[in-house]
Amino acid sequence: MINTCLISQSKELEAFTRNYILESGNETSIKHFERISTVRVFKNRQGDMIGGYSLNTRLPIRYFEDIPKTTILPSFVTQSINVIETGGLWINREVNQFYRGVILLYSLWDIHQSKKKYIVSGAKHPKIAKIQSLVFPHKLYEGPVKNAQYACIFYAKRGYLPTQALIIISKYWIIEPLKSLTFHCKNIMKKPIKNIENNLKN
């Protein structure tokens, strides 16, 4: 069982920032989380933070600020008024696949509630960018930015939210549990097979 709430107090934002840096490896100032529109955390029964994310509709949109000015971009980038950016996602390593799915689906609900037409996200690690490409069909920019040697920035339209939800449900509630079950079954079967082999040898 997990609980969730929005946070805005400095003490809570400090804890959120520490956890985000620890779990993601990205150095981000608390000032960023103080400025943006939404910071949501998830807590276990003991009240400890186990995950969270941030969303932002306030200008400037950070991802757009990172893109080199010489890059040719869609018109919605220059307007920015109908955009929500995702970020600040972190989930404790001990959280199981089911609740990982819950956290990600909750983020889609918050995005839906914003009524914004365009959803923007990004990553500064190629492996994470590869995962994000599964739920964000359009790439805005890939290459160096002012604060990192690599960044990949994606976007999707609001109408793509149901598809994103299906991808998350498939991955975290079906595919990953089946992988774990298969692995567990293989380990169970190894022991009797090994005993049979030893008996045959004797």
Residue pairs with C-beta under 8 A, 6 or more apart in sequence:
1 44
1 45
2 42
2 43
2 44
2 50
2 99
2 102
3 42
3 43
4 40
4 41
4 42
4 43
4 106
5 40
5 41
5 43
6 38
6 39
6 40
7 13
7 16
7 39
7 40
7 41
8 39
10 30
10 34
12 41
13 30
13 33
13 34
13 39
14 30
15 49
16 33
16 39
16 41
16 49
16 52
16 88
17 28
17 29
17 30
17 33
19 49
19 52
19 90
19 92
20 26
20 28
20 52
20 88
20 90
21 27
21 28
22 90
23 90
23 91
23 92
23 93
24 89
24 90
25 125
26 124
28 88
32 62
33 39
33 54
33 88
35 58
36 54
36 55
36 56
36 58
37 55
37 56
37 57
37 58
38 54
38 55
38 56
38 57
38 110
39 52
39 53
39 54
39 88
40 52
40 53
40 54
40 55
40 106
40 107
40 110
41 49
41 51
41 52
42 49
42 50
42 51
42 52
42 99
42 102
42 103
42 106
43 49
43 50
44 50
49 92
50 91
50 92
50 94
50 95
50 99
51 90
51 91
51 92
51 95
51 99
51 100
51 103
52 88
52 89
52 90
52 103
53 86
53 87
53 88
53 89
53 90
53 103
53 107
54 86
54 87
54 88
54 89
55 84
55 85
55 86
55 87
55 107
55 110
55 111
55 114
56 62
56 84
56 85
56 87
57 83
57 84
57 85
57 114
57 116
59 80
59 81
60 80
61 80
61 83
61 85
61 120
62 85
62 87
63 85
63 87
63 120
63 121
63 122
63 140
63 153
64 73
64 77
64 80
64 83
64 120
66 122
66 145
66 146
66 147
66 151
66 153
67 73
67 77
67 140
67 141
67 145
67 153
68 141
68 143
68 145
71 141
73 140
73 141
74 140
76 82
76 83
76 117
76 118
77 83
77 140
82 116
82 117
82 118
83 116
83 117
83 118
83 119
83 120
84 111
84 114
84 116
84 118
84 119
84 120
85 119
85 120
85 121
86 107
86 111
86 119
86 120
86 121
87 121
87 122
89 107
91 100
91 103
95 103
97 172
97 173
97 176
97 177
97 180
98 172
98 173
98 177
100 172
101 168
101 169
101 171
101 172
101 173
104 168
104 172
105 165
105 168
105 169
108 161
108 164
108 165
108 168
111 119
111 158
111 161
112 158
112 161
116 158
117 157
117 158
118 155
118 156
118 157
118 158
119 136
119 155
119 156
119 157
119 158
119 160
119 161
120 140
120 153
120 154
120 155
121 132
121 136
121 153
121 154
121 155
122 129
122 132
122 151
122 152
122 153
122 154
123 129
123 131
123 132
123 151
123 152
124 148
124 150
124 151
125 150
126 150
126 152
129 142
129 152
129 154
132 152
132 154
133 139
133 152
133 154
134 167
135 156
135 163
135 164
135 167
135 168
136 154
136 155
136 156
137 154
137 156
137 160
138 154
138 155
138 156
139 152
139 153
139 154
140 153
140 154
140 155
141 151
141 152
141 153
142 150
142 151
142 152
142 153
143 150
143 151
144 150
144 151
145 151
156 164
